[in-house]
Amino acid sequence: MDDKELIKRIMEEVKDEKLREELLRRVAKGEGSSVEKILKRIEHRLKAEDSLAKQKIMHGRTEKIAKIEWWGELIATPLFSVFFYGFVIGLLILAHYDGSSIKMSKFTWFLLGLLVLAGIAQIVRDVYFLLEGKKEYERRKKEEEELEK
């Protein structure tokens, strides 16, 4: 990257005035490669701040606590959904129980089926979000380790 592009990038990306002046001074001295590394670190830190896993750690939690919370959510989310939807379905069936059999119209059975499908879809969605969040966290952590080398 030549000096003009580097200066343009510094002016666009660096908001801190003192840091901007220091980086421009380094470019003027011919230390462009060190400036590029600093800009990469700044860019990476800005991306990492958007990560939900990084946000958990930044709010006073250690990485170990964040992992324990993640596992807790991964286990508790499907269990909660199963119990909640099971309770609602049980109440619906109980409301139509007359002592010897369950008498529901076809429409009620259809609604019951939709409720079961909604519960399954919610469980799949929640678990998918948790797993994708973990993948994103691990990817960003690996990027950060590579930048520190």
Backbone hydrogen bonds, N-H to C=O, Kabsch-Sander energy under -0.5 kcal/mol:
donor,donor_aa,acceptor,acceptor_aa,energy
6,L,2,D,-2.1
7,I,3,D,-2.8
8,K,4,K,-2.2
9,R,5,E,-2.4
10,I,6,L,-2.4
11,M,7,I,-2.5
12,E,8,K,-1.7
13,E,9,R,-2.7
14,V,10,I,-2.1
15,K,13,E,-0.7
20,R,16,D,-2.3
21,E,17,E,-2.3
22,E,18,K,-2.2
23,L,19,L,-2.6
24,L,20,R,-2.5
25,R,21,E,-2.3
26,R,22,E,-2.1
27,V,23,L,-2.1
28,A,24,L,-2.2
29,K,25,R,-1.6
30,G,26,R,-0.6
30,G,27,V,-1.1
31,E,26,R,-2.8
35,V,31,E,-1.5
36,E,32,G,-2.2
37,K,33,S,-1.8
38,I,34,S,-2.0
39,L,35,V,-2.6
40,K,36,E,-2.2
41,R,37,K,-2.2
42,I,38,I,-2.4
43,E,39,L,-2.6
44,H,40,K,-2.6
45,R,41,R,-2.6
46,L,42,I,-2.2
47,K,43,E,-1.9
48,A,44,H,-2.6
49,E,45,R,-1.7
50,D,46,L,-0.5
50,D,47,K,-1.2
51,S,48,A,-1.1
55,Q,51,S,-2.2
56,K,52,L,-2.0
57,I,53,A,-1.8
58,M,54,K,-2.7
59,H,55,Q,-1.2
60,G,57,I,-1.0
61,R,56,K,-1.2
66,A,62,T,-2.2
67,K,63,E,-2.1
68,I,64,K,-2.2
69,E,65,I,-2.6
70,W,66,A,-2.1
71,W,67,K,-2.5
72,G,68,I,-2.4
73,E,69,E,-2.5
74,L,70,W,-2.5
75,I,71,W,-1.9
76,A,72,G,-3.1
77,T,73,E,-2.4
79,L,75,I,-1.2
80,F,76,A,-3.0
81,S,77,T,-2.1
82,V,78,P,-2.6
83,F,79,L,-2.6
84,F,80,F,-2.9
85,Y,81,S,-2.8
86,G,82,V,-2.3
87,F,83,F,-2.2
88,V,84,F,-2.3
89,I,85,Y,-2.7
90,G,86,G,-2.6
91,L,87,F,-2.4
92,L,88,V,-2.2
93,I,89,I,-2.6
94,L,90,G,-2.8
95,A,91,L,-2.2
96,H,92,L,-0.8
96,H,93,I,-0.8
97,Y,94,L,-1.1
98,D,101,S,-2.2
103,K,96,H,-2.4
103,K,101,S,-0.6
104,M,102,I,-0.7
109,W,105,S,-2.1
110,F,106,K,-2.2
111,L,107,F,-2.5
112,L,108,T,-2.3
113,G,109,W,-2.3
114,L,110,F,-2.3
115,L,111,L,-2.2
116,V,112,L,-2.0
117,L,113,G,-2.5
118,A,114,L,-2.6
119,G,115,L,-2.1
120,I,116,V,-2.3
121,A,117,L,-2.7
122,Q,118,A,-2.3
123,I,119,G,-2.2
124,V,120,I,-2.5
125,R,121,A,-2.5
126,D,122,Q,-2.6
127,V,123,I,-2.4
128,Y,124,V,-2.4
129,F,125,R,-2.6
130,L,126,D,-2.0
131,L,127,V,-2.4
132,E,128,Y,-2.7
133,G,129,F,-2.3
134,K,130,L,-1.8
135,K,131,L,-2.0
136,E,132,E,-2.4
137,Y,133,G,-2.3
138,E,134,K,-2.5
139,R,135,K,-2.4
140,R,136,E,-2.5
141,K,137,Y,-2.4
142,K,138,E,-2.2
143,E,139,R,-2.2
144,E,140,R,-2.4
145,E,141,K,-2.2
146,E,142,K,-2.2
147,L,143,E,-2.2
148,E,144,E,-1.7
149,K,145,E,-0.8
